[in-house]
């Protein structure tokens, strides 16, 4: 079945993208995202209220995958420890790796893929701002959740504060749970692998990676199921906005280029032919129809290659 491309997202770039311009751009965007995520902390009581509200909604909808998964991960270290490593590290490794792969082997599609990822990430930041949410692991113990990251912290580099390394828990916002960009980024990677991977293994990875990530974020008590759903919704919104973002960027670039590009001066080439009022001025003639003025009607000089100029005698007839 042929792939259907989103209109406006698969245009060939007018200029070749270079890694030394792309890398600083990606680093800058991620730094802005991380700083914004850290600065937008919100009120703890509001975050707890939002978390409990999500639990109530899931109860009404009969969605309760977090509790059984969390109990299994807590009871079985052979599942819980790999899940903690998965949560703490893979989104830092797999997402950039897929982005580099698209850049190197699918250059035509790279710009749309990168724009989709960045647009969705900023939408997620808006979600963190408007809806600070307490993750399940930070709720009171009476709600039945165990923080597996803290429970298995002796196995890895993380401490008891999210997936941050020990002693750096203050450098992360633990209430940025809605939406789950762990799931959102994993979904982006999955779509890239499914659409552009040339092997069955790549397509299988495109399905398994977001699916396992969704299970991991719930089993480790870092996200609710609705956080995962919101992460997928954010990626969908970013995909829809990508063509408009790209066109806006193109217009802004064209405006800047036209504003700062100097206009080349028009050169006065006296050797070129000038057409004015229907008269053709040949090279060497200053005035149109000079040839007609010098020679009367019927006295045109013979167009011989041996002509030596204006002073040469006309050949005898």
C-alpha positions, 0 to 999 in steps of 0.5 A: 500500500503506497504511503500517503504524505501529509501535504506540505511536509515532503517538499525538497529543501531549496538549500541543502541542510548542513549538520553544523547548522542543524545541530546548534538549532536542535541543541537550542530548541532542546535547551529552551524546552528544558529551561521552560520545563524547569521554570514552569513548576506550578503549585504543588497542591494544584499538581496533586489535584490534577493527578487525582482528577486524572485517576478519577476520570480513569476510574469512571472510564474503567482504565486502570492499567497503572496499578497492575503494571506497577505491582508487577514491576515492583514485585519482579526486579527482572522487569522493574530494573530494565524498565527503569533503565528504559525510562531513564535513558532511551529517549535521550538515545533513540530520538537523536539517533533516529533524527540523525538517521533521517538526516543522513539517509532520508534528507528530503524528509528530514526537515518535515520530520524535525519540524514535526518533532520540535513543534510537538515538543513546544506544544507539550511545554504549553501543556506542562505550563497550563496543567502541572500534574503530580505523577502517580509515584508522588501521590500519597502511598494510600493510592497504591503506587510505588516509585520504582525509580527510587525502589531500584535506585541502587541499580542505576545512576538515578536517585529518588527524584524522577530519572535525574542522576543522584543529587541533581533532582532539583534540576528537573520538574517532577510535575511535568507529567501531562502530556507524556513526551516520553510516549510522544517522542517514542511515537515519533520514532515509531512513525519514522521507523515504520514509514522510512525503515526498509526492513521488517526489523525496522518496522517491527521496532517502529511498533514495539518501541512506542508500545513498550515505552507506554507500558514502561511509563505506567509501570514505573508510576511516572505517568498515567494512561491518560498522560500517554494518550495526551502525548500521542495527541500532542504529536498528532497536533504537531503533525497537523501544524507542521506544514503551516510552520514550514511555510511560515519559516519559508516566508520569514527566510525569504523576507530576511533574504530579500531585505539583506541581499544587496541589489547588483548594479546594472552595467552599461554595456556599450557593446551590446545592441540597444533596441529603441523605438523599433531601431536596431543599433549595431555594434560600432554605430552610435546613432540608429539608422546611421547606415541608411544616412551614409548610403542612399537608397539602393547604395547599401555597401556589399556585405563582404568579409573583406571590408576594411571599414568606412574608408574602404572603396566600394567594389566596382559593379 
